[in-house]
């Protein structure tokens, strides 16, 4: 048995998990969990990255205590697109900007004036999202901070640098910048040049499984770990790690990575770069072993999280039970609408969207919760149907992984909406994918399929069979398309 620490950072919390891996065993346990609280300062919304790093160090100390002071490797994954800027001495130039910050409003149109949207998609395969790194860099072009920057590190690469003193850019996360060619899996120098983006800001590319350097002596001292402890590059975009942990058998599956976002799509061997795919707003992000994550971003449980926050934090279990008793599909909203991206007033905004589309307006927390869950299931249905059609890749089952697997009502509604069985689990998919890459780098696990077989044997999974009438979902879909 070997012990691996998976640092898994989400948009609302971080965790350090310990994976104990043997020839036919994989046991995951939580060593430390800590909040991720963005901070609004006069210049905008920022990540408190120093607090996150402190949480990582505390987590590694706790992980070491689980394993007698010895870890065989550490890997880091996080959300995508955001970055820190370093000066010539390697010092951080301010807290990283949060992707929900408003600085990218109207920036896409300026980019498209130089590189039309269709041409940008054909070159990079990335869906339009206002917070893509390319748009963030364009928005920052005239700032003193960018002018003084000599290095740009994506969030997991920044934390890896602080742990090891070595700099790199992990590929799966780099593929979310809209500056990677998904066919060559290298930088798109032509696009960057036309938009005035200096790719020399980025550290050399790393692939999942590459060594990222050992923990610095100061880190060993602070965490109490016995060195040397290598850091291994994993699928550092949390969705890449989560998809690696989908316990699928064969190729005919779809996945939904659920949490703050829902990422719904397929695993392919090659990108889909057609104009029809661009119009449907599908993205081609890079995964393990030459795979492509062909998916659509859906607003996800962010909608419910924001409502729960606005309601003062009611008991979620009771809220979901009450929501299950509300009539189905009474009102739905477009869960992919960027109008729901910003924080604040979420219950009112959902009610306003229902009113604007001529539907009954949900008023109570259970009614709004049911509207959200029905809307998410409908968005999952639409994304998986569109992905199969655009990629000419039929599926027989939908795998739901991540935090949303705890929401039995959402899983059942997704099965009902898609008309396909849903297999829910594992919940900590990103951490498990992180651990699998580390274990593979040390020869304990074989290829991607081998890792998935290990997960199927060792992780609890729940199956939901589709129920009800597909015509009801068709009618709800029609309400949105008539708007």
Secondary structure, 3 states (H helix, E strand, C coil): CEEEEEEEECCCEEEEEEEEEECCEEEEEEEEEEECCCEEECCEEECCHHHHHHHHHHHHHHHHHHCCCCCCEEEEEECCCCEEEECCCCCECCCCECCCCHHHCCHHHHHHHHCCHHHHHHHHCCCCCCCCHHHHHHHCCCCHHHHHCCEEEEHHHHHHHHHHCCCCEEHHHHCCCCCEECCCCEECHHHHHHCCCCHHHECCEECCCCEEEECCHHHHHHHCCCCCCEEECCCCEHHHHHHHCCCCCCCCEEEEEECCCEEEEEEECCCCCCHHHHHCCCEEEECHHHCEEEEEEECCCHHHHHHHHHCCCCCHHHHHHHHHCCCCCCCCCCCCCHHHCCCCCHHHHHHHHHHHCCCCCCCCHHHHHHHHHHHHHHHHHHHHHHHHHHHCCCCCEEEEEEHHHHCHHHHHHHHHHHCCEEEECCCCHHHHHHHHHHHHHCCCCCCHHHHHHHHHHHCCCEEECCCCCHHHHHHHHHHHHCC
